[in-house]
Amino acid sequence: MNRIGGQRLNEHGWKGNGTGNGGNRARRSLSRGRRAVQRHATPLPALAGAVLLAGLIAAPVIAHHAFGAEFDRNAPIRLQGRIVKLEWVNPHTWIHLEIETEEGATELWAVEGGTPNVLLRRGLRRDCLTPGTEIIVDGYQAKDHSLKRANGRDVTFTDGSKIFLGSSGTGAPYEEDLLKARRERGRC
């Protein structure tokens, strides 16, 4: 402890007379001072927390897009090929297909599907889309036709079973009968 004018200062810089009473007074004053400081400081952390929370909530909304923002409703496309990769993630699943062109070259296409939850509810499981599986995807090409990207509407397997991919903005067909038939056959 330091001394100023015969009085001791505690670690907080409060004066005390060394009898212990001054220390208690100093503690009481300090605690009152802290409350006053906390009362004025609370809105800043609360405001910062609110801004952070709003940013976290808004980020997925900003990152998520509407169908019309990226895909061309007037450019339907049919892709047939083998799956090379599956991204089973939110907010959209992505099926990567290797397509053989008419010239014999291969192209890698990325097809956007609905959320994993939507696909699971429609009867499509992740293990149905393993690499090497041959599928046909009907959908809509990206507005930028230089990109090898599409929004999938339906996926058709080699046995003829078809599943709606559940993507945004394409309109879900009524498929209760298809789902029932697929379950009866034991198909994904």
N, C-alpha and C positions, 0 to 999 in steps of 0.2 A: 504494500500500500504506500502511496505517496502522501506527503504532508503539504498542506498549503495553509499558511496562517495559523499553525498549531492544530489544525483539524486534519483528520485523516480522510483520504479519498479511497473509496473502494474500487474494485475492478471496473465499475461502470462510470467512474468519475464523480460519484455522489459524495457529498461531505458527510462525515459522521464524527461524533465526539469521542469515539473510542470506547464508549461505555456499552455499546451494543444497541442502545435505543436509537441512536442516529442511524445505525445500519438498518434497523427495522423501518425507520422513517424513510430511509433511502430506498428500501425495497418496496415500500408502499408507493412512494412517488414514482419509482421505476415502473411498477406494474400499472399504475394509472397512466403513465406516459405511453406504455406499450399499447394499452387499450385504445388510447387516443390515436396513436400512430396506426394501429391495425384498422380502426374504424375508417380512416381516410385512405388506407392502402388497399382495402378489400375490393373496391370497385375496379381497380386496374387489373388484378389477376382474374377477376370474374369476367371482365370485358375481354381480356386476352383469351380466356378459355372459351367464351361464347364465339369469338371470331374463329378460333381453331376448329371448334365443333362444326360451325357453319361451313368452313372450308372442306372438312372431311366429308360432310354430307353432300356438298355440291360437286366435289371432284368426280364421283362416279356418274352423276347426272350429266356433267359437262362432257365426260369421256364417252358416255353412251350416245348413240346417234339414232336418228329416225331413219327408217328404210329409205325414204325419198332423198335424204341428204347424201347417200353414198351409192345407191343402186338405181338402175334404170328400169322402171316398170315396163317400158316399151322395148326392152332388149332381152326377151326370154332366151334361155340357153339350156342345152342338154349336154351334160358331160358324162362320159362313160370311161371308167378307168379303175385302176387299183389304188386302194388307200395306201399312202406311204407314212402318214402321221395323223394322229388325232389329238386335238387339244380340248380336253373336257373341262373347261373353265367357265366362270361367269365373267361378263354377262352373256357371252355367246360361245357355243362350241365351234370349233373350226376343224373341218375335215380336209386334209391335204390329199389331192388326187394326182396321179401321174396319168396324163392323157396322151394318147398317140394321135398326132395330127394326120390329115389326109396325105401329107408328104412323107410320112413315116418318122418324123421327128417326135420327140417327147416334150411335153410342157407340164409344169407343175402348177396346179390350180389350188387356190384356197377357197373353200366353200363355208360360208357362215351359216350356222344353224341356231336353233333356239337355245335357251339355257339348259344345262344338264337336268334340272328338275323337271322342266317341261317335257324333255325327251323321255325321261324315265316314266313320267305319267302316261305317255303315249305308247309305252312298251319298248322303247329303244334303249338298250343298255350299252354301256361302254364296250363290253366284250363282244358286241355284235359288229363293231367297227374296227376290227383289228387290222394291222398292216397286212397287205396282200389280198384283202377281201375285194372282190370285183363288185362295183355298184354303178348305178346310173342315177345322176342327180339332175332334176329339173329345177330351174331357178331363174334368177335374173342377174345379168352381168353388171359389173360396176359401171358407174357413169363414165369413168376414165377407162376407155376400152383398151388402153395400153397395159393396164393391170390385169393379171390373171387371177381375178377374184370375182366371186359370185355370192349371191344370197340364195341359199337352198330353200326350195319349197317342199319337194318330195325327194325321198331316196327310195330307189327300187333295187331289191336284191335279185340275184340270178334266178331264184325260184319264183319270181314274179310278185312277191309280197312287197307292199309299198307302205312307207311311213311318212307322215307329214313331219317336216323338220321343225316346225313351230317357230320360224323366224318372224320378225316383226313386219307388219304392213302388207303381208301377202294374202291374208284371209285363209283361215283354217277350214279345210273341207270336212264334211261330216264323215267320220271314220270309225264309228262304233262297230260296224259290221266287219271292217278290215281288222280291227284289233281283236275281235272275238275269233275270227278265222285264224289269225296268227297264233293266238294262244292254243287253239285246238291242234294246230300243226306242230306246236312246240317251237315255233320260229321266234327269234328275238323281237 
